Amino acid sequence: DTEVTQTPKHLVMGMTNKKSLKCEQHMGHRAMYWYKQKAKKPPELMFVYSYEKLSINESVPSRFSPECPNSSLLNLHLHALQPEDSALYLCASSQDSLAGDTEQFFGPGTRLTVL
Amino acid sequence: SQQGEEDPQALSIQEGENATMNCSYKTSINNLQWYRQNSGRGLVHLILIRSNEREKHSGRLRVTLDTSKKSSSLLITASRAADTASYFCATDARYAGGTSYGKLTFGQGTILTVHP
């Protein structure tokens, strides 16, 4: 299985809602990533998990809270978001973030709209 | 901040023609990667070139890397309508001691349209 899955595909939420994005991979990868992509822009890295521990937080606002329950799962908890947080959220995985020279496998993304 | 700059921003060609996209970056890198994205969905990895490599081929793809100029190019030969997509370069920065943290920085992307 060389696939990264993400749920839901689409999410509409109000600014007072709490929701979660989910990502799963079964390739035995030990690094997982969250990216945010605005329309017609490149993906921007948000978080990196390496061996289930948060290794990089790109100064992301606390209304985004990542969680890595185990090596196959990655969640992104959302709370009190702003309309400008509307974007495509991409999850990715790779063999090992510290090994270098490894490609990242991306999921199809969750398109988030904040009203 | 995004260190990669790509040109052209958009490229429109006919099937069978070659497409060349360029990427420039600013910092020392471990490797440079190219990804394709269809219609705002997930990215697909195309090719990775290490900092000590100058050229790499994969099927109809040819990538060059010039670390002295901090630039790379992606050539797609004999293009097909199915190649229509956005193409991004991404750099894996090199930190002290040659460490990589898997932290990819993406360029602005080139939108390629291949007309049948």
HADDOCK unambig.tbl for C-alpha pairs under 7 A between the chains (distance, minus, plus):
assign (segid A and resid 41 and name CA) (segid B and resid 108 and name CA) 6.29 0.50 0.50
assign (segid A and resid 42 and name CA) (segid B and resid 106 and name CA) 5.98 0.50 0.50
assign (segid A and resid 42 and name CA) (segid B and resid 107 and name CA) 6.47 0.50 0.50
assign (segid A and resid 42 and name CA) (segid B and resid 108 and name CA) 5.43 0.50 0.50
assign (segid A and resid 42 and name CA) (segid B and resid 109 and name CA) 6.65 0.50 0.50
assign (segid A and resid 43 and name CA) (segid B and resid 106 and name CA) 6.54 0.50 0.50
assign (segid A and resid 90 and name CA) (segid B and resid 42 and name CA) 6.92 0.50 0.50
assign (segid A and resid 97 and name CA) (segid B and resid 101 and name CA) 5.17 0.50 0.50
assign (segid A and resid 97 and name CA) (segid B and resid 102 and name CA) 4.35 0.50 0.50
assign (segid A and resid 98 and name CA) (segid B and resid 100 and name CA) 5.40 0.50 0.50
assign (segid A and resid 98 and name CA) (segid B and resid 101 and name CA) 4.94 0.50 0.50
assign (segid A and resid 98 and name CA) (segid B and resid 102 and name CA) 6.30 0.50 0.50
assign (segid A and resid 99 and name CA) (segid B and resid 100 and name CA) 6.85 0.50 0.50
assign (segid A and resid 100 and name CA) (segid B and resid 100 and name CA) 5.29 0.50 0.50
assign (segid A and resid 100 and name CA) (segid B and resid 102 and name CA) 6.51 0.50 0.50
assign (segid A and resid 101 and name CA) (segid B and resid 31 and name CA) 6.31 0.50 0.50
assign (segid A and resid 103 and name CA) (segid B and resid 45 and name CA) 6.69 0.50 0.50
assign (segid A and resid 104 and name CA) (segid B and resid 45 and name CA) 6.98 0.50 0.50
assign (segid A and resid 105 and name CA) (segid B and resid 44 and name CA) 6.99 0.50 0.50
assign (segid A and resid 105 and name CA) (segid B and resid 45 and name CA) 7.00 0.50 0.50
assign (segid A and resid 106 and name CA) (segid B and resid 42 and name CA) 5.59 0.50 0.50
assign (segid A and resid 106 and name CA) (segid B and resid 43 and name CA) 5.61 0.50 0.50
assign (segid A and resid 106 and name CA) (segid B and resid 44 and name CA) 6.76 0.50 0.50
assign (segid A and resid 107 and name CA) (segid B and resid 42 and name CA) 5.37 0.50 0.50
assign (segid A and resid 108 and name CA) (segid B and resid 41 and name CA) 5.17 0.50 0.50
assign (segid A and resid 108 and name CA) (segid B and resid 42 and name CA) 4.02 0.50 0.50
assign (segid A and resid 109 and name CA) (segid B and resid 41 and name CA) 6.24 0.50 0.50
assign (segid A and resid 109 and name CA) (segid B and resid 42 and name CA) 5.89 0.50 0.50
